[in-house]
Amino acid sequence: MFEGFLSIDQSSKIPKYQQVVDTIVSDIQVGIVKVGDRIPSINETSEEFFLSRDTVEKAYRILCRRGVISAVRGKGFYVTSGNAPSGKRVLLVLNKLSDHKKAIYNSFVHNLDSDTSVDLHIHQSDSRILEKIIMENLGKYDHYVIMPHLLEETTQILNAINRIPKDRLLLLNRNLDGIHGTYGCVYEDFEHDIYKALYSGINEIRKYNKLIMVFPTESCYCTGIKRGFISFCNDETFDAEIIETVSNRPVRPGELYIVIEETDLVEVIKKTAAKNLKLGRSVGLIAYNDSPFKEILAGGISVLSTDFLLMGKTMAEMVRTYSREKVKNPFRLIVRKSL
């Protein structure tokens, strides 16, 4: 048995079980504890450091799972590996790898501690795939960061997410009803965000007599986007329409298009040019979600967008500090030549 391996900071945001794990791993790495050394029992650690038995048991389970220690029946816990893995392990699950999802990923990884490892999975907006990823990885990670954009939110997927301990769960880009307990989330408020962003550009938008949102039916985009658009048009008395695609529709002067998918963005630009209409004068165009190429396409495409780099940075900070807040990410209208 070795002495004084624990130092619990009662004021830290880091959970006490994680402090136990981190301290034991650190002492192994610096040689205070060696392979074959016995560590105090769960009861001994609980009593000496005024920790609940559940807290210490949880820490020891994590160390056993990582192969750092092992339990010997009737004798206690012993150090079994001198190469104890350091840092946190994060499971990051995105719905797809678009340009803005890559921006979130890069920002997230860049702002983590250098000894934190990230395993990336993609669920393709399929609840069955996401459920399988979660169930196969329960208990293996310190943090589970999940982007829950799904074509269908099933009872099974809600149950699977609820099986993740809430002090390890972080939802990215949107919140979900039906998830219980205190967990972290960096989210967009889709309905209110688009309403406020459109209102910020009301003077430019009033150049047009009809607003058309192109919203694909078969998509995982939040329906709050449509609700916010309809509310804005009703309150500001705009003639408005929601369509699924522009492929079979002529573009007319005086129309402002708000497009979700990049295929519809390109289609509006092509049809506007084919009729010798001026983008940003005769026809307006706003795209959803900013990306570098939209800054230069057709002289600059106006966008409704959240700050993806900040979203990744905020999520990394939650991982680093074990914060479990719910943080609304900024969203705005960026006016460029197409409006």
C-alpha positions in Angstrom: 0.0 0.0 0.0 1.3 3.5 -0.8 0.7 6.7 0.9 -0.9 10.0 0.0 -1.9 9.3 -3.6 -5.0 11.4 -3.5 -5.7 15.1 -3.3 -9.3 15.9 -3.7 -10.2 19.5 -4.7 -13.8 20.0 -3.3 -14.2 23.2 -5.3 -13.2 21.8 -8.7 -15.7 21.3 -11.5 -13.9 18.0 -12.3 -16.0 15.1 -10.8 -14.4 13.5 -7.7 -14.3 10.1 -9.3 -12.3 11.6 -12.2 -9.9 13.3 -9.7 -9.3 9.8 -8.2 -8.6 8.4 -11.7 -6.3 11.2 -12.7 -4.2 11.2 -9.5 -3.6 7.4 -9.6 -2.6 7.6 -13.3 -0.3 10.5 -12.6 1.4 8.8 -9.7 2.0 5.7 -11.9 3.5 7.8 -14.6 5.9 9.6 -12.3 6.9 6.4 -10.5 5.4 7.0 -7.1 3.4 3.8 -7.7 4.8 0.8 -9.5 3.4 -2.4 -11.0 2.5 -4.8 -8.3 1.8 -2.2 -5.7 -1.4 -2.5 -3.8 -3.6 0.5 -3.7 -6.1 1.2 -0.8 -9.4 -0.6 -0.9 -12.6 1.2 -1.9 -13.6 1.4 1.8 -10.2 2.7 2.9 -10.2 5.4 0.2 -13.8 6.4 0.9 -13.2 6.8 4.6 -9.8 8.5 4.5 -10.8 11.2 1.9 -14.5 11.6 2.8 -15.7 10.3 -0.5 -18.8 8.2 -1.1 -18.2 4.6 -1.7 -20.0 4.9 -5.1 -17.5 7.6 -6.1 -14.5 5.5 -5.4 -16.0 2.4 -6.9 -16.7 4.3 -10.1 -13.1 5.5 -10.3 -11.8 2.0 -9.7 -14.1 0.5 -12.4 -12.7 3.0 -14.9 -9.1 2.1 -13.9 -9.9 -1.6 -14.2 -11.5 -1.2 -17.6 -8.4 0.7 -18.8 -6.1 -2.1 -17.5 -4.4 0.2 -15.0 -5.4 -1.8 -11.9 -7.0 -5.2 -11.3 -8.9 -6.8 -8.4 -7.5 -9.8 -6.7 -10.2 -11.7 -4.9 -9.7 -11.5 -1.1 -6.6 -9.3 -1.4 -7.6 -6.0 -3.0 -6.6 -3.8 -5.9 -3.1 -3.9 -7.5 -1.4 -1.9 -10.2 -1.1 -4.1 -13.3 0.3 -1.6 -15.9 3.2 0.8 -15.8 2.0 2.4 -19.0 -1.2 4.0 -17.7 -2.9 5.9 -20.4 -3.1 9.6 -19.6 -5.7 12.2 -20.6 -9.4 11.9 -21.4 -11.0 9.7 -24.0 -13.8 11.3 -26.0 -16.3 9.7 -28.3 -17.5 12.2 -30.9 -20.5 11.2 -33.0 -21.6 13.5 -35.9 -24.4 13.0 -38.4 -22.2 13.7 -41.4 -19.0 15.4 -42.5 -20.1 18.5 -44.3 -17.8 21.6 -44.5 -19.3 23.1 -41.4 -19.2 19.8 -39.4 -15.5 19.7 -40.3 -15.1 23.2 -39.0 -16.8 22.1 -35.7 -14.5 19.1 -35.5 -11.3 21.0 -36.2 -12.2 23.7 -33.7 -13.2 21.1 -31.1 -10.0 19.1 -31.4 -7.8 22.2 -31.6 -9.1 23.5 -28.2 -8.8 20.2 -26.2 -5.9 19.4 -23.9 -3.1 17.8 -25.8 -3.4 14.5 -24.0 -7.1 14.1 -24.9 -7.9 11.6 -27.6 -11.0 11.7 -29.8 -12.6 8.9 -31.7 -14.9 10.1 -34.5 -18.0 8.2 -35.7 -20.7 9.2 -38.3 -24.3 8.1 -37.9 -25.7 9.4 -41.2 -28.8 10.7 -39.4 -29.9 7.1 -38.9 -31.2 6.5 -35.4 -30.3 2.7 -35.7 -26.7 3.5 -36.5 -26.4 6.0 -33.6 -28.0 3.5 -31.2 -25.5 0.8 -32.3 -22.6 3.2 -31.8 -23.7 4.2 -28.3 -24.5 0.6 -27.2 -21.2 -0.7 -28.4 -19.2 2.0 -26.6 -21.0 2.4 -23.3 -18.5 2.6 -20.4 -15.5 3.1 -22.7 -15.1 6.9 -22.7 -14.9 9.8 -20.3 -17.1 12.0 -22.5 -19.7 11.2 -25.1 -20.3 14.2 -27.5 -23.3 13.5 -29.7 -24.8 15.5 -32.6 -28.4 14.2 -32.6 -29.6 15.3 -36.0 -31.8 12.4 -37.0 -34.4 11.6 -39.7 -36.4 9.9 -36.9 -36.1 10.3 -33.2 -37.2 6.9 -32.0 -37.9 5.7 -28.4 -35.0 3.3 -28.8 -32.5 6.1 -29.5 -33.7 8.2 -26.6 -33.4 5.2 -24.3 -29.8 4.6 -25.6 -28.7 8.1 -25.0 -30.3 8.0 -21.6 -28.1 5.1 -20.7 -25.0 7.3 -21.0 -24.1 8.7 -17.5 -25.2 12.3 -17.6 -21.9 13.6 -16.2 -20.3 12.2 -19.4 -23.0 13.3 -21.9 -22.7 16.4 -24.1 -25.1 17.1 -27.0 -23.8 19.2 -29.9 -25.7 21.6 -32.1 -29.2 20.8 -30.8 -30.9 19.7 -27.6 -33.3 16.8 -27.4 -36.6 16.4 -25.5 -36.7 13.1 -23.5 -33.1 13.2 -22.2 -33.2 13.2 -18.4 -30.8 14.6 -15.9 -28.1 17.3 -15.9 -26.0 17.0 -19.1 -24.1 19.5 -21.2 -25.3 21.0 -24.5 -24.2 23.6 -27.0 -27.2 24.3 -29.2 -29.0 26.4 -31.8 -32.5 27.6 -31.1 -33.5 27.1 -34.7 -37.0 28.7 -34.6 -36.1 31.9 -32.7 -32.6 32.2 -34.3 -33.9 32.4 -37.9 -36.7 34.8 -36.9 -34.3 37.2 -35.2 -31.7 36.9 -37.9 -34.2 37.7 -40.7 -35.5 40.6 -38.7 -32.0 42.1 -38.4 -32.0 42.3 -42.3 -35.5 43.6 -42.7 -34.5 46.6 -44.7 -32.7 44.6 -47.3 -35.4 41.9 -47.3 -38.2 44.4 -48.0 -36.8 44.9 -51.5 -38.5 41.7 -52.4 -42.3 41.0 -52.7 -42.2 37.3 -52.0 -40.0 35.1 -49.7 -39.5 31.4 -50.7 -37.9 28.9 -48.4 -36.5 25.8 -50.1 -36.7 23.1 -47.5 -36.2 19.4 -48.5 -38.7 17.1 -47.0 -36.3 14.2 -46.7 -33.7 15.9 -44.5 -32.6 16.0 -40.9 -32.9 19.8 -40.6 -34.9 21.0 -37.6 -38.5 21.9 -38.5 -38.0 24.9 -36.2 -36.3 26.5 -39.2 -39.6 26.4 -41.1 -41.7 27.6 -38.1 -39.4 30.6 -37.5 -39.6 31.5 -41.2 -43.4 31.3 -41.2 -43.7 33.4 -38.0 -41.4 36.1 -39.5 -43.3 36.3 -42.7 -46.7 36.4 -40.9 -45.6 39.1 -38.5 -44.0 41.2 -41.2 -46.8 40.5 -43.8 -44.6 39.0 -46.5 -46.1 36.8 -49.2 -44.3 33.5 -48.4 -44.1 30.0 -49.7 -42.2 26.8 -48.6 -41.2 24.4 -51.4 -39.1 21.2 -51.5 -36.9 22.0 -54.5 -36.3 24.7 -57.1 -35.5 22.2 -59.9 -39.0 22.5 -61.6 -39.7 26.1 -60.7 -38.9 29.3 -62.7 -37.1 32.1 -60.9 -39.0 35.4 -61.1 -38.0 39.0 -60.4 -38.9 40.2 -56.9 -38.4 36.8 -55.2 -36.1 36.1 -52.3 -35.0 32.5 -51.9 -33.8 31.0 -48.7 -32.1 27.7 -49.5 -31.0 24.9 -47.2 -29.1 22.6 -49.5 -26.2 23.6 -51.7 -27.8 21.9 -54.8 -30.7 24.4 -54.6 -28.3 27.3 -54.0 -26.5 26.5 -57.3 -29.8 26.0 -59.1 -31.1 29.4 -58.1 -27.9 31.0 -59.3 -28.0 29.2 -62.6 -31.7 30.1 -63.3 -31.1 33.7 -62.3 -28.2 34.0 -64.7 -30.1 32.1 -67.5 -32.8 34.8 -67.4 -30.3 37.7 -67.3 -31.6 38.7 -63.9 -29.3 40.3 -61.3 -28.6 38.4 -58.1 -29.1 40.8 -55.2 -31.2 43.2 -57.3 -33.9 41.3 -59.2 -33.6 38.1 -57.3 -32.5 37.7 -53.7 -30.7 34.7 -52.3 -29.8 33.6 -48.7 -28.1 30.3 -47.9 -28.3 28.4 -44.7 -24.9 27.7 -42.9 -21.8 29.6 -43.9 -18.8 28.1 -45.6 -15.7 29.7 -47.2 -16.9 29.2 -50.8 -20.1 31.1 -50.1 -18.0 34.1 -49.3 -16.8 34.3 -52.9 -19.5 32.4 -54.9 -21.4 34.8 -57.3 -19.7 37.7 -55.6 -20.7 36.6 -52.1 -23.8 34.7 -50.9 -25.7 36.1 -47.9 -26.0 33.4 -45.2 -28.0 32.6 -42.1 -25.5 30.8 -39.9 -24.3 29.9 -36.4 -20.7 30.3 -35.4 -19.3 26.8 -36.0 -15.8 27.5 -34.7 -17.2 28.9 -31.5 -19.4 25.9 -31.1 -16.5 23.5 -31.3 -14.4 25.7 -28.9 -17.3 25.9 -26.4 -17.8 22.1 -26.5 -14.0 21.6 -26.0 -14.1 23.8 -23.0 -16.9 21.7 -21.5 -14.8 18.6 -21.9 -11.8 20.3 -20.4 -13.6 21.6 -17.3 -16.4 19.0 -17.0 -19.0 21.7 -17.3 -22.5 20.5 -17.9 -24.2 23.7 -18.8 -26.6 24.4 -21.7 -25.2 27.1 -23.9 -26.9 28.8 -26.8 -24.5 29.3 -29.7 -24.7 32.7 -31.6 -26.6 32.9 -34.9 -26.8 35.8 -37.3 -27.6 37.0 -40.8 -24.4 37.8 -42.8 -25.4 40.2 -45.6 -23.4 39.9 -48.8 -24.0 40.8 -52.5 -26.8 38.2 -53.1 -29.2 40.1 -50.8 
